[in-house]
Amino acid sequence: MSNHDSTPKFPDSYLGNNSLDYDSSIWMERNQKKTTLLCLQYLYDERLDNLEKLDFLKDEPFFIIDLGCGTGFSTEILIERGFRVVGVDVLHDMLSKVKIKKNHMNNQNNLELILADINYIPLRSSSINHAISISAYNFITHRAESIRDKTKIANNTAKYLYKLLKPDGRIIIEFYPKDDNELEMFTSSFKNNGFNGFVIKQNPNQKSGQTFLLLKKR
């Protein structure tokens, strides 16, 4: 969840009045929805088709989990595109905004909202087709102080997502690692726990900033 004025602090930047400011920001809504559309393009990327084994996604209403859905900007796009969606966020102040928006959706039956930590989502194993996370994934390690603890959390989360996804399930993550070392930590956590994939940066020479992880379950 990037901010064009300052670096957000999790969870403080998303609680109370800050959550209202976030949800009412036209810039944030435009940016998050644009990014979600780009992530959907990456979901169908032919380079993922060719990883490990040839696998083409059909144009069908997949069951997608929106990890760190926030106030629902990304969720709205997924619903509009015909997907069945589970929106998950650990912050009640953010998720409550999505619940209000759900009441105004024509196809609200396609959306389920869950207040939960990413590692404790009450869903069955192999129940989700694909996962998307917009500007939230780097926050999973916010409580960790040491590199060792961060690495452990990243690995545990990758293992859990592996269990949730159906065979050949895909994950598209847009996030903001602070440097190449942190990016390598997150990338390795997936590659060491059952995923193939690669990184896309808007600027190949950038050391931090907006980054995309395109992943497919082995």
N, C-alpha and C positions, 0 to 999 in steps of 0.2 A: 504494500500500500504506500506508494510513493507520495511525496508532497513537494510541490514546486517551490515552496517557501523555505522549508527546513526539513531536517532529517527527522522522521517520526520515531517516537520512543514507545515501544510496546510494553505493557498495554495502555499506558497513560494517555497516549495520543488518540485513543479510540474509546474512551470512557466518558460518561456524562455528557456535558455540552460539547465536548470534542467529537463525539459520535454524531451529534446533530449537525455540527459544522461540516463534517465529512460528507454526510448524506445530502446536504443541501448545496454542496459545491458543484457548480456546473462544470468547472474544469475537471474535477475528479471523476464525475460521471462520464464525461466525454472520453477522458483518458482510459478509464477502466473498460468501458464498452469497446473502444477501439482495440485495446489490447486483447480482449476476449475474442473478438473476431479474428485477430491475427493468430491466436492460439488454436482456434478451430481450423484455420488453414493448415497449421502445423500438424494437427491431429491426423490429417489426410495426406501428409507429406510422403512423397514416393520413396524418399530415403528410409523412412520407417517401414514402408512396404517390403523393402529389400533386406532389412536387417535379419540375420540368422536364417530365416526362411521366408519365402515369398508369401505375402499376406496382404490382400487388398481389403480395405474397409468398404462395406456396402453402404449405400445410402438408406439407412434405416434409423428408427428412433431408438438410439442407444440409451442405456441407463448410465448416466454420468454423475460422478460425485464432484461437487464444487468445494474444494478444500480451502477453508478460510474465506468463506463467501462474503464476509463483511456485511454491508447493508444491502447487498443484492444486485449491484450493477452487473456483475458477470452472470449471476443467476438469471436475470431478466433476459439477457441475450440467449442463453442456452434454452430457456423455455420458448422464446420466440422462434428459435430454429427447430423446434419440434422434439427436443430431447426430453426424456424423463430424468429428473434431476433430484439429487439429494444435496441440499446446501448445509454445510457444516461450519460452525464457528464456535470458538471457545468463549466468546464474549457476549453476554446477554444484551448489553447495550447496542451492539451492532446487529445481532440476529433479530432483535425486536423490530427493527426497521424493515427487514425482509418480510416479516409476518404481516405487516400492514400492507405492503405492496402485493403480497400474495392474494389478499382479499379482493384486489381489483384485476386479477388476471383472469382471462377467459378460460384458460386451461389449467386452473390452479390444482387440479387433481394430479397433474404431472410433477408437482413439486412437494417434496417432504423436507422439513427443516429440523435439524438436530443440533442441540446445544451440547457440544462434546469436545474433548481434547482429540487431536488427530490420531492418537494412539489408542483411544478407547471409544471408537465409534460402534454403536450397537447394531452392526450389520453382520450377516452371515459371510463366511469365507466364500470366495469365488462368486459373489453376488453382483459385482459392478463391472460394466464393460470397460469404462475408461474414467480417467480422473483429470481434472484441470485445477490449477491453482494460480490465482492472479495476485501478484504482489504481496504474498503472505508467507511463503514457505520458509524464508530465512528467519522468521520469528519463532520457529519450533525450538530453537536453542536459546531463547532469550534468558532463561533462568540459569543456564550453564556458565560457569566462570572459567573453567579450564578447557584447553583444546581436547583433552581426553574425554571430558564429559560431553562436549559438543559432538565429538565423533561418535560416542556411544548413542546419543539421542538420534543422530542422523541415521545410523545403521539400524536401530530399532524401528524407526519410522519407516524406512525402506522395506524392512522385513514385513511389517504390518500391512503396508500397501500391497505388497506382493500377494499376501493372503487374501486381501479383499478383491483383487482383480481376477476376472475370468482369464482363461488361456489367451495369449496374444493381446492382452489388455494394454492400453497405452496411457501414458501420463505426459501431460504438457504442463511444465512449470515455468511461469514468468516470475522472476524474483530479482533481488538486488544484493548479491554477495558483496562483501566489503572489499575483497581482494582476491587474487588468484588462488591463494591458499585455502580460503573458505570455499571458493568454487570447487576446487579439487576435492575437498572434504565431502561436499554434497554429491558431486558426480561419482566419486568412488563408493559412497554408501549405496548407491543404486547398482553400480556395476558389480559390486561384491555380494549383492543380495538378489540376484536373479533377473537383472534387467540389462538390456543393451540400449545404447543411445548415444547422443552427441549434444554438443553445446552450440548455440547460435547467439552471437553478440551483434548488436546493431552496428558497432564499430569494432572490427577484429582486434584493434590495438588497445582497446579500453582495459583498464585494470579493475574497474568496478562499474556499477551502474546496471542498467536493464540487461538482463540475461535470460535466455530461454534454454530449458532442458527438454529435449525430446527423447522419450523413453518408451521401450516396448518390453513387455514381460517375456522372458525366455521360456 
